[in-house]
Structures are given as structure tokens and as C-alpha cells.
Amino acid sequence: MMNRPVRFGIIGSGWRAEMYLKLAQLVPQQFQVSGALIRNRAKYEDVIRKWNLTVYSSAERLAADSDFVVLAVSKAAAAPLLAELAALQIPVLAETPAAASPAEYESLRSSIAGAHLIQIAEQYPLLPHHQARSAYLQTGKLGQVGHVQVSVAHGYHGISLIRKWLSVSGTACEITARRVELPIMDFPYRGREAGDVLKTEQQDIAIMVFPSGQSAVLDFTRSQYFSPLRSNRVLIRGSHGEIRDHEITRRLGTAETEYLDIRRIQGGQEGSLDSLSLHELRAGEECLFRNPFPSAPLSDEEIGMGQALLNMSAFLRTGISTYSLADALTNVRLAFAIDEAAASGRTVVLEDEI
């Protein structure tokens, strides 16, 4: 356990970078921001004032005053900056995606896929309910996991959950996919008001079959991120039972079945004077997730981001990787294959890459 806050620098100044700044402000006993590297200071003067940021002129100087740096820039700028930071041997926690195109994927895979100081801030496996599902799988009570259905996030985010829950490594996979259009009423999005208008949106549905015989369905439409009209769904099927969203069913004996709910234990409700925050997630007697930030009113997304920061700090102390650049590139490669299968209407077959 560290007895001082994790001290990180920020490279970037967009909305995701500001989420890290807000997180540090809400949990100052665990996180401190050393400063930021902002290329266009004049353009982001309001951000600098808002967060009282020290602005650095170079990545080297920022890194010297930090435990590590968080790379939170646009998709177009991320890959070249990642390569630059790797060459400087600067510890980096990089926002997703690691590569925004097949060409960037090939470039990073051939040049810095094994860069030992880079971790990726893939927050979806770190969201509380997903951590709880992962913890229950690790008990072995569902037996052998053979199939998952993930409808909670797009592309590489959803694939990160699929591969984690199936314990699949590598890119070897057979993929069929379709992209269809659906009608949906307009919905608010990042401060934009919704109109009384019927719009269309794309839904991606992909079936993935792995050499082990395990399989997965990735099903997602973008409005699931923001619209109350589209809910998320998870199904994890094992030989001895399954997890369906927040419900667990498992075999106890030849004629006995157990039914459990994953329950969210919150503070600040009814007579509680605690802050309105998540304490833990439980299934019966088992605690499947305990919030490392129980006194702060954080969203699940912010809890996942905070966990990524803690994991990066632990990685630099222990060398134990939670989500490496190689992991991220594998998920990106599979996401590109889904796009290819949806666009072509043909089955895409991938082999493991060296």
C-alpha cells in the first residue's frame, strides 16, 4: 500500500484528459496531477485556469516530476506520440485505442508492441460490475466458460471483455458480422439537447469462434453509451451455470440449483450520512468487488479510470502488467476484422501473429 498519492502528468487537454483532472480533484488523498503537456497553450488557456495546471514544455520534464504520464490525446495523434514516448523510455498509461487504423496497428506492432513501460487504460474490464463478474468466474463455480455475449461497448472495448471472460489469448479467430440500421428517437449527447426527431443508428452484430471451440457474440449500437432507450446486456455461459446481467445461476448438485443476484451496496441512501458512493458488489455471502474510493461520489467510469491509475502505479513497482500494449493491439486487430467482415459480408479468418 502506497503511503503517498500517485503522482501523474497529463499529455492532452480534451474531455478525457479533463476526466483525469476531475478524478484527482475528487480523490486528492490517492491522486495528484503534477502538470500537463499542452502543445497549444493559447487554445487551452481556459482549461489551464480551470484546473490550475502547471504547463510543461517537454514530455521529459513532465515525466521527471511524475510517477508516469497519462496520454490522453486524439486518436489521430496517439500512435506517433506513443512511439515518441517509448523511445524516450517514459512510463506511459495511454488512453484507447492504441491504434486507430490498420496501418497504425502494423506500425506499432512491428516497432513498440513489446515496449515494457507502456500500459493501456482500458477501463471496461475495470468497471465495478465487470470486475464483479470476473471475480465470480475466478472462483471456478461456473466451470468451463464456453460462450459469452457482450452488449456493453463497441469494438476493442467489447472485445477486451470477451477475451478476458473466455481467457483467450492471441488473434486466432473466425468472424462473421453484419452492420444494420435501426430507427431511434433522438437523445441528449454531451450537453446537446435532444429533439423530437426520429433518427437512424448502426448496430453491429459479430459472431466470433476461437480455435478452442469457445465463442462470443459482440452486439452493440452507439446509443447504448448515452441513451436511456438502449440498455446493456451481458451473458456468460459456463458448464455449471451462467451469469446473465446481474443474475447468477449455477448447479449445486444433481437436483439442486442456486440463484443469486449481484447486489450493489451504496452509501448515502435513506438514513446514511455517507457520501453517495459505491461501497461494494456482493453475491450472497461473497464480496465480488470492493470500491478502492468509497468516500468519493464517483461514477462507475471514474472508478474504472481510477483503478487503471492504481494498476499503472502497481505495475511500475512490481512489473506485473494488467493491460499491456500487446493486449490492446490484439483487441484492436480483432475489432478491425469485425469491421472488415461487416463491410464485406464474408467470414474473416485470422491466425495468431508473432
PyMOL commands that set and color helices and strands:
alter all, ss='L'
color gray80, all
select helices_A, chain A and resi 15-26+45-51+59-64+75-87+102-111+124-126+128-138+155-166+222-225+300-318+325-344
alter helices_A, ss='H'
color red, helices_A
select strands_A, chain A and resi 6-11+31-37+55-56+68-71+92-94+118-120+145-151+173-185+198-209+215-221+233-238+241-244+247-253+256-266+278-283+286-290+348-350
alter strands_A, ss='S'
color yellow, strands_A
deselect
rebuild
show_as cartoon
